[in-house]
Amino acid sequence: MDCLRQVLAERDVLLVDGAMGTRLFETGLEPGDAPERMNLDSPGAVAAVHRAYVDAGSDIVLTNSFGGTRFRLALHGLDDRVLEVNAAAARNARAAADEVDRTVLVAGSMGPTGELLIPMGSLDADDARQAFAEQAKGLAEGGADMIWIETMSSLEEAEAAIVGAQSVTSLPIVLTMSFDTAGRTMMGVTATGAAEHLLPLGLSAIGANCGNNLPDTEAAVEEFRQAAPDVLVVSKANAGIPEWVGAELRYSGSPDVMAAHADRVKHLGANIIGACCGSAPEHLAHMRKVLDGDIEIPEVVVQERVDRSGVSSNRARRRRR
C-alpha cells in the first residue's frame, strides 16, 4: 500500500493544497523571476506558504518546483542547478509538513517542459525523459513522498515524465492533466483517453488540475471516475475564472465557491481534492470544513457545463445540499 492509500485509510477524502506562485508574489517574487529560485534564496518564505496550507488543513503539499526541469530553469540561468533547486524545494515543503503531529505528505511537483515533442516541436522524447528523471531525482533526494506530475496536455509528454521519474525513483506517481472547454486538453486529449493510455504505466492516482473553469474540471473528474472505477482520482481546479480588474488579475472563485465545488467533486468520485491558480489558504480552510462536514455547504451559483458539442448540459443555478 502506497502512502496515499495509507493516509486515505484514515480519512474519507484528502485535501491537497492551493496556489504557490500567487502566494510568492505577495512575499517579494517579481514578475518574470523564477519561483523555483526562491527555494535557494528565500527558503523561509517558501516554507511559510506550505505552512499556511498545512494550517488550513491540507493533507498534501506540492513543492515549489513546477518549472523545475532544465528547460524551464534555463530561462533563468539555473539549468546547471536542477538537482539543487528541486532538492531544496522538497526540503522546504518537508520542513512545514513535519511540524505538525499528523501525517502531511510532500508531493514533488513536475510541470511541463514548455517545449513541444517531435513531431509537433523539436524536443526529443529521450531528452524529455532525461530532464524529468533529473528533476525527480532531486525531489526524491530532498524528501518528497511522491512525484506529482501536473498541468499536462500531451500524452507523449505525460508519458515521458512518468517513465523518466520511474527510471530514478520508486516513489508513487500522481498525474493530472489540464482540461479546457469541450472536455479536452490543449492537445485534444480526453480524460478517458488519458486514463486508457497512462494508467497502465503504473500511476497511483490520476485526475485534473488548473483548467478553463470549474465545470470542465468537474466533467473531467466524472469521466476519470467512469473510466477507472478503482483508481484514485484527483481534482485541483483553479479558483474560478481569471478576470482583469484594472491592472490586476483576479480569480472569480471565492472560498464559498470553492467549498461548494469541493463537495460536488467529492460526490463525483474524487478522492483527493484541492485548488490551483488563484486560490489561497482561506479557500482551502473553507474546503476542509465542508469536506469534513463542519459547516454547511455554501449556497452558490453553479456554472454551466458545456459538453463536447458546445451545448450547455445544465443551467446556471443556485445549489445547496
C-alpha positions in Angstrom: 0.0 0.0 0.0 1.5 3.4 -1.0 1.4 6.5 1.2 -1.7 7.9 -0.4 -3.8 4.9 0.3 -2.4 4.7 3.8 -3.5 8.2 4.7 -6.8 7.7 2.9 -7.5 4.8 5.2 -7.7 7.4 7.9 -9.8 10.0 6.0 -12.8 9.9 3.7 -11.0 12.3 1.3 -7.6 14.0 1.2 -7.1 17.8 0.8 -4.2 18.9 -1.3 -3.0 22.5 -1.2 -3.6 25.5 -3.4 -1.6 28.0 -5.4 2.1 28.6 -4.8 3.1 31.3 -7.3 0.4 33.8 -6.4 1.4 33.5 -2.7 5.1 34.0 -3.5 4.3 37.3 -5.4 3.0 38.5 -2.0 6.3 37.8 -0.4 8.6 39.6 -2.9 8.7 37.4 -6.1 8.9 39.8 -9.1 7.1 39.2 -12.4 9.5 37.3 -14.7 11.5 35.8 -11.9 11.7 32.1 -11.3 9.6 31.0 -8.3 12.0 28.0 -8.0 14.9 30.3 -7.3 13.3 31.2 -4.0 13.8 27.6 -2.8 17.5 28.6 -2.6 17.4 32.3 -1.9 14.3 32.6 0.4 13.6 29.1 1.8 11.8 30.6 4.8 9.2 32.4 2.5 8.5 29.2 0.6 8.2 27.1 3.8 5.8 29.8 5.1 3.4 29.2 2.1 3.5 25.5 2.8 2.9 26.1 6.5 -0.2 28.2 5.8 -1.7 25.4 3.7 -0.9 22.8 6.4 -2.5 25.0 8.9 -5.6 25.3 6.6 -5.9 21.5 6.8 -4.1 20.2 3.8 -3.0 16.6 3.8 -0.7 17.0 0.8 1.6 20.0 -0.1 3.1 20.4 -3.5 6.8 21.5 -3.7 7.7 24.8 -5.3 9.2 23.1 -8.4 6.6 23.3 -11.1 9.1 24.7 -13.6 12.0 22.6 -12.3 13.1 20.9 -15.4 16.4 22.0 -17.1 14.4 23.5 -19.9 12.3 25.9 -17.7 15.2 26.7 -15.4 17.4 27.6 -18.4 15.3 30.7 -18.9 16.6 31.9 -15.6 20.2 30.6 -15.7 19.5 27.8 -13.3 19.7 24.8 -15.7 23.0 23.7 -14.1 21.4 23.6 -10.7 18.4 21.3 -11.3 19.2 18.8 -8.6 20.0 21.5 -6.1 16.8 23.5 -6.8 14.5 20.5 -6.7 16.1 19.0 -3.6 15.7 22.4 -1.8 12.1 22.6 -2.9 11.3 19.2 -1.3 13.2 20.1 1.9 11.2 23.4 2.2 7.9 21.5 2.0 9.2 18.7 4.2 10.1 21.2 6.9 6.5 22.6 7.1 4.9 19.1 6.8 6.9 17.7 9.6 6.0 20.5 12.1 2.5 19.1 12.8 1.6 15.9 14.7 -0.5 14.4 11.8 0.7 13.0 8.6 1.2 15.5 5.8 2.6 14.2 2.6 5.0 16.1 0.4 4.4 15.8 -3.4 7.2 16.7 -5.8 5.6 18.9 -8.4 6.8 18.5 -12.0 5.1 20.7 -14.7 5.5 20.7 -18.5 8.9 21.5 -20.0 7.4 24.3 -22.1 8.6 22.6 -25.2 6.7 20.5 -27.8 7.8 17.0 -28.5 8.6 15.8 -32.0 6.8 15.9 -34.5 4.8 18.9 -33.2 8.0 20.5 -32.0 11.7 19.9 -31.7 12.1 18.2 -28.3 13.2 14.6 -28.5 11.3 12.2 -26.2 14.6 10.8 -24.8 15.7 14.3 -23.8 12.3 14.9 -22.2 12.6 11.7 -20.2 16.1 12.6 -19.1 15.0 16.1 -18.0 12.1 14.7 -15.9 14.4 12.0 -14.4 16.9 14.6 -13.3 14.1 16.7 -11.7 12.5 13.6 -10.0 15.9 12.6 -8.6 16.3 16.0 -6.9 12.8 15.8 -5.5 13.3 12.3 -4.1 16.7 13.3 -2.6 15.0 16.2 -0.9 12.5 14.1 0.9 9.3 14.0 -1.3 6.9 11.2 -0.6 5.6 11.1 -4.2 6.1 12.6 -7.6 3.2 14.8 -8.7 3.2 15.5 -12.5 0.7 18.3 -13.2 -0.9 20.5 -15.8 -0.1 18.2 -18.7 -1.9 18.5 -22.0 0.1 16.0 -24.2 0.0 12.2 -23.7 3.6 12.0 -25.0 5.0 14.5 -22.6 3.0 13.0 -19.7 4.4 9.5 -20.6 7.9 11.0 -20.7 7.5 12.4 -17.3 6.2 9.2 -15.8 8.9 7.0 -17.4 11.6 9.5 -16.6 10.6 9.6 -12.9 10.3 5.8 -12.7 13.9 5.5 -14.0 15.3 7.1 -10.9 12.8 6.5 -8.1 10.2 4.1 -6.9 8.0 6.8 -5.3 4.3 6.7 -6.1 3.4 8.9 -9.1 0.3 11.1 -9.4 -0.6 12.7 -12.8 -3.1 15.4 -13.6 -4.0 17.0 -16.9 -5.4 20.4 -17.6 -8.8 20.4 -19.4 -10.2 23.2 -21.4 -13.6 23.8 -23.0 -15.3 20.8 -24.6 -13.6 18.3 -22.2 -10.2 18.1 -23.9 -6.8 19.3 -23.1 -5.0 21.8 -25.3 -3.6 18.8 -27.3 -7.0 17.2 -27.7 -6.8 14.6 -25.0 -9.9 13.4 -23.2 -10.0 12.1 -19.6 -10.9 8.6 -20.9 -8.0 8.7 -23.4 -5.6 9.8 -20.7 -6.8 7.0 -18.3 -6.5 4.4 -21.0 -3.0 5.4 -22.2 -1.4 6.4 -18.9 -2.8 4.2 -16.1 -1.1 1.0 -17.5 2.2 2.8 -16.8 1.7 2.4 -13.1 0.2 5.6 -11.7 -1.1 5.8 -8.1 -3.7 8.5 -9.0 -4.9 10.4 -12.0 -7.0 13.5 -12.4 -7.5 17.1 -13.5 -5.9 20.4 -12.4 -5.9 24.0 -13.5 -8.2 24.1 -16.5 -10.5 26.6 -18.1 -13.3 26.6 -15.5 -14.8 24.6 -12.7 -17.5 22.8 -14.8 -14.9 21.4 -17.2 -12.7 20.2 -14.3 -15.8 18.6 -12.7 -16.7 16.9 -16.0 -13.2 15.5 -16.3 -13.3 14.2 -12.8 -16.6 12.4 -13.6 -15.1 11.0 -16.8 -12.0 9.7 -15.0 -14.1 8.0 -12.4 -16.2 6.3 -15.0 -13.1 5.2 -17.0 -11.2 4.0 -13.9 -13.6 3.0 -11.1 -10.9 1.6 -8.9 -8.2 4.3 -9.3 -7.7 7.3 -7.0 -8.9 10.4 -8.8 -7.6 14.0 -8.2 -9.4 17.3 -8.6 -7.3 20.5 -8.3 -9.2 23.3 -10.1 -8.4 27.0 -10.5 -10.3 29.3 -8.1 -12.9 30.1 -10.7 -12.2 32.2 -13.8 -9.4 34.8 -14.1 -10.7 38.3 -14.6 -8.7 41.6 -15.1 -9.7 44.2 -12.6 -7.7 47.2 -13.7 -4.1 46.1 -14.0 -4.7 43.2 -11.5 -5.6 39.6 -12.5 -8.2 38.2 -10.0 -10.0 34.9 -9.9 -13.8 34.8 -9.5 -13.9 31.8 -7.1 -14.5 32.8 -3.5 -13.9 30.4 -0.6 -17.6 29.7 -0.7 -17.5 28.8 -4.4 -14.5 26.5 -4.0 -16.0 24.8 -0.9 -19.2 24.1 -2.9 -17.1 22.8 -5.8 -15.2 20.5 -3.4 -18.4 19.0 -2.3 -19.5 18.4 -5.9 -16.3 16.7 -7.0 -16.3 14.6 -3.9 -19.7 13.3 -4.9 -18.4 12.8 -8.5 -15.8 10.4 -7.1 -12.7 12.5 -6.4 -10.6 11.1 -3.6 -8.0 13.9 -3.5 -9.3 17.5 -3.7 -7.5 20.8 -3.8 -7.3 24.1 -5.6 -4.9 25.6 -8.2 -4.3 29.1 -9.6 -5.9 32.0 -7.7 -6.5 30.0 -4.5 -5.3 30.9 -1.0 -5.2 29.2 2.4 -8.6 30.7 3.1 -10.1 28.7 0.2 -8.5 25.5 1.4 -9.7 26.1 5.0 -13.3 26.5 3.8 -13.0 23.4 1.6 -11.7 21.4 4.5 -14.6 22.4 6.7 -17.2 21.5 4.1 -15.5 18.2 3.3 -15.4 17.3 7.0 -19.0 18.3 7.5 -18.1 21.0 10.0 -20.1 23.7 8.1 -23.0 23.6 5.7 -22.3 23.6 2.0 -22.4 27.2 0.8 -25.2 28.3 -1.5 -23.6 29.4 -4.7 -24.3 29.8 -8.4 -23.3 26.7 -10.3 -21.6 27.5 -13.6 -23.0 25.9 -16.8 -21.2 22.8 -18.0 -20.6 22.6 -21.8 -20.4 19.2 -23.5 -18.1 18.4 -26.4 -20.6 19.7 -28.9 -20.6 23.1 -27.3 -24.1 22.7 -25.9 -24.8 23.6 -22.3 -25.8 20.4 -20.3 -27.2 22.2 -17.3 -28.3 25.7 -16.5 -26.6 28.0 -14.0 -28.5 27.7 -10.8 -28.1 28.0 -7.1 -27.4 24.8 -5.3 -27.3 23.8 -1.7 -27.2 20.2 -0.4 
